[in-house]
Amino acid sequence: MTPGEPLVRGDWIGGHLDEIGARLAEHLLLTGLAVGVGFLLALALSLLIWRYSQVGAPVTWLAGVLYTIPSLALFAFLIPITGLGLLTAEIGLVSYTLLILIRGITDGIASVPADVREAALGMGYAPRQLLWRVELPLALPIIMAGLRAATVSTIGLVTVTALIGLGGFGYFILQGIQRFFSTPLIIGAVLSVALAVATDTALVWLTARLTPWTRSGG
């Protein structure tokens, strides 16, 4: 960056609109895959915990250990095994979603009032029906809160995968740092934040649509 040069150059933005669109698609793909796979794994593990409470401590401990590993250290460990690319990025990103999602799902199911369960059982619900038709729907607000937290966190972490050749908007941040060029750095950072805010807002709207009883206090 030279003296007197603006922090953000409009001509650079205008000349890179196609690339910005491509990096947005990449950021969404990396985030969507990680959160989707992470949610499916977390749901299976949470149901296992709910069925066999003794596995809860080791599962949450392992998820906690994965969550505390620094992202760069985890990627450095994975690269010799899975190489540079999508698989390495997704293994790391999925690992960071598990603790948040497992806690959200298990806490959500645990929040269902005991009298609601007793009433459902009294109406002849089998345990599986109780889970899918009563417990999970009533747990949805807490589950969605965990999903929101995991999604926003993953959007931020995706930028780090620029160091292994991916990264979405993180590519611009890395490019700006390497070239001492503020425009791509600022654009990458601002768009990452904007994507996180927009996604969280969309999930808040989706939660309200899926749980109309929470708006009426019912």
C-alpha positions, 0 to 999 in steps of 0.5 A: 500500500502506497501513501495516499492510496485509499484503503478500499479501491473501487476499481479493484472491486469492480474488476473482481466481481466474478471472483467475489461471487465465486468465493461467496459460493465457496464460502457457502459450500464449505460452511453448508457441508460442515454444518450439515454433516456436523448436525447429522453426526451430532444428532446421532450422538445426542440420541445415543447419549439420550438412550445410553446416558453413560456414553454422554461423558466420553462423547462430550469430552472427545468433542470438547478436546476437538473443539479446543485444538487450534485450527492451524494445528489441526490442519497441520496434523491432517495435511500429511494424512488427507492432503491439501483440499476439501476433505482436510478442510471439512474434517476440521470444520465438522470437528468444531461444530460437534460440541456446540451442536451436541450440547444444543440437542441434548439440552433441548431434549432435556428441557422438555417438561416431564409432565408433557412426556407423561401425558404423551405416554399416557396417550399411547405414544411409543418411545420413538414416537415420543422422541420424534413427535414430542421431544424434538419439536419442543426442543427445536428452539434450543436446537436452533440456537445451537445451530445458529452458534455453530453456523456463525462460528463455522463461517469465521473458521472457513476463512482459516482454510485459505491457508490450505488453498480454500477459504472463501472470503478468507482467500482475499484476507490472505491475499491482502496480507501477503501483498500488503494490499488493504482492499482485498483484506478489508473486502474479505473481512467485511464480506465474512462478517456480513455473511455471518450476520445475514446467515444468523438473521435467516436462521432466526427467521427460520426458527420463528417459522418452525416454532410459531408457539414461541411467538404466542407464548403457548 
